[in-house]
Amino acid sequence: MKLYKAAGARYFCAIAQHHDNIDCWNSKYHPWNSVAMGPRKDVIGTWRDTARAHGLRFGVTEHLGASWNWFGVAHTADATGPLAGVPYDGANPDFASLYHSGDAQADWKAWYHNAPESFQLEWSRRIQDLVDQHQPDLLYSDGSLPFGAHGRELLAHFYNTNAQRHGGSLQAVYNCKNNPDGGQFRNGFCVQDIERGVEDGINPLPWQTDTCVGDWYYKRGITYKTPTTVIQMLVDIVSKNGNLLLNFPLRADGTLDAQEESILAQLATWTAANGEAIFATRPWRVFGEGRSGPKAGNFNEDSLAYTAEDIRYTSKGATLFAFTLAWPSDGKLLLRSLAGQTPSAVTLVDGNDSVPFTRTPDGLALQLPPTPRGNHAYAVRITGIT
């Protein structure tokens, strides 16, 4: 947790319930939980206490709604081979509490569809139990808000109990993914989550990217995102009114590997120098210049070979910050969006050096130092513009 906080984390999320249908807390309504078996620990309670002891907001993710269809295949058998026709474990009624009833359908694309009323009620009870026991600041559903009225009642309970704990001030956040009509975002009851993707412009509503430095779970031999890729994503996302929720998969013993620790250490160095231009900032009039990045949507995060013409802007009060996503080889940086502007001062965020500038018809021309200051993405502080 110290590594995460040093790297710039302001909130920490843990998977409370994944598609495997295991509750990682002392569940009142589900015997397959981490206290009754396995580690025999309240995993979520441990993460919650540790996160809050370090001053971080705490979030949980739930993926239960789709498990009815995802586990439907467990009620079938191999069609060919030496075990053809031998039922899988889901066909054993002794395991119905894990694999759901025999009516569970093997259609993972159906997501929430086909789930009977009994399972919808089970989802509601279990997720409300999670909320009541651990009082998270953030709740994430892997999909849209599940199951109609059941989902709305659960969400109302989450928001109302949070407001009660904070003297009437609602401080909870609910993340979910897009419904076809997008109404949940316009109505304000859900903050949009984009899995492994970004927006291609400023969204007037807050949103979040959730992605991973590697895979969602630990996998040997995988190629991780570089610190440069992570930081360029962060800058791009913040310039468009988003947050970055970044997963670091743990090994089976609960530790990070050396490469992950190195990525976190480099993030910590960068945010210590440049965090002023990221945290508590707002989007400016435009998100930036150059390429906007991939087309908006899920699973579109392929990294780009950014150049010094790729600029991203953030603002804080009367101060404007401009990031270049690559250091110009000649030290010359042109901010085209500031054509006609004459600031009172331009300084490097990392080191506070004064940056000479010239007003030109094409934009504000900056002369950066001859060698890069820091790594990954480079910010200047601009004051005195209108």
Phi, psi and omega in degrees: 000326176297320179297316181297315181295317179298328180285353176115002182299137174247343173213155185232132180240144176233148176285115180271329184203115183253184183297349180283357177066032175249129177268124184269039174210180182279075188294132177281341191239007184212117184289339179275082182222163190286350176268324182282337183207182178062236183290343183054046178224150171278089186299315182293321178298323178294313178298317181301310183296322181290316179300312183290330176295336178261011175079019180260146168293153186239132178233159177228151175244143177231138185232023191290322190306322184277351188292337177304313180280325181296325182269359180301327181298337181293348179266006181252203180206166174301139178274335181224176176089180186295339180251022179304129177085350178282120186297144172287173184301331182297339179282348179278117183299340177296339183252017183298331181290340177265313187265004182071177186286173181294350178275354180299135187256138182276074181216087186292336180286343182290337179057250184276344186292154178078350180291128183287167180303323181298321179286325177299319177293321177298316177303313183299314181296315184291319181286326175294323176299318176301313181297315184292321182286325191242353172044059182291156174277335181225136175234131182238132171250136182277075183150199171282178176297121187288149156061046167053236184299327179298316178294318180295322178293319177297316182293321177299319178297317179301311182292316184293318180291326176295315179297323179296320180291340184246032174062032179094355179265115180287120180238007181275153175232133173245124177255135170210176182261172192291136163274159182305324183268353178066009187297329183296332179279317178297325181279349171084007182268356179219136171269125185295134173249132177246114183281122179050042180208178183220172169270158177255013176192180180290124172267124180295341177262144176301150179208173184217137165266132167244128182209185188222150175289338178223249174254170183294330175237162188295134182217120180296142173082000181285150177271119180280156167299145176282159174304324178297315179299315180299314184290321176297320175299314181302311181298315180299316182295314181296323180296342183251016175081027181245169171245156177247119172256111191246124183267133171246104184292138181266149171289172185300334180270006176088008182256159171271150177276173187297324181292320177296318178298324178294319178299314179298320180296320179289324174297320180296317179297317183292314182291329177298326182271330190238002185302332179305327183271002181244304189282138179061028176260169177233159173297152176267195181297325174230153181285331182169200181225167182082210182285140181283347186101190180296162174299142184301143176144174179287151173055049181228027193271016180309129184290152179249154175274084184292152176239180180290352175274354178267106186245144173229142183245143167224165181218156177212104185063233181270004182261133176252138175244137176237126176256134162259133185275002171205143182284127179293134185298329179263005180077001182265126182234125181250120178260095186293330181290349180254021176302133180087355181263143174234096182290163175280333180199149172228128180223153172290137175291318177276097177108340175068018177296145174287139181246118176297145181217158179222133176279124179231163178299334183272345182154186177272117182266124180251145173247102181280166176301161183293336179238149183300143173261103182086206185217166164080300177205148195230128187244142170241151180256127185238124181236154172085018176263161181262000000 
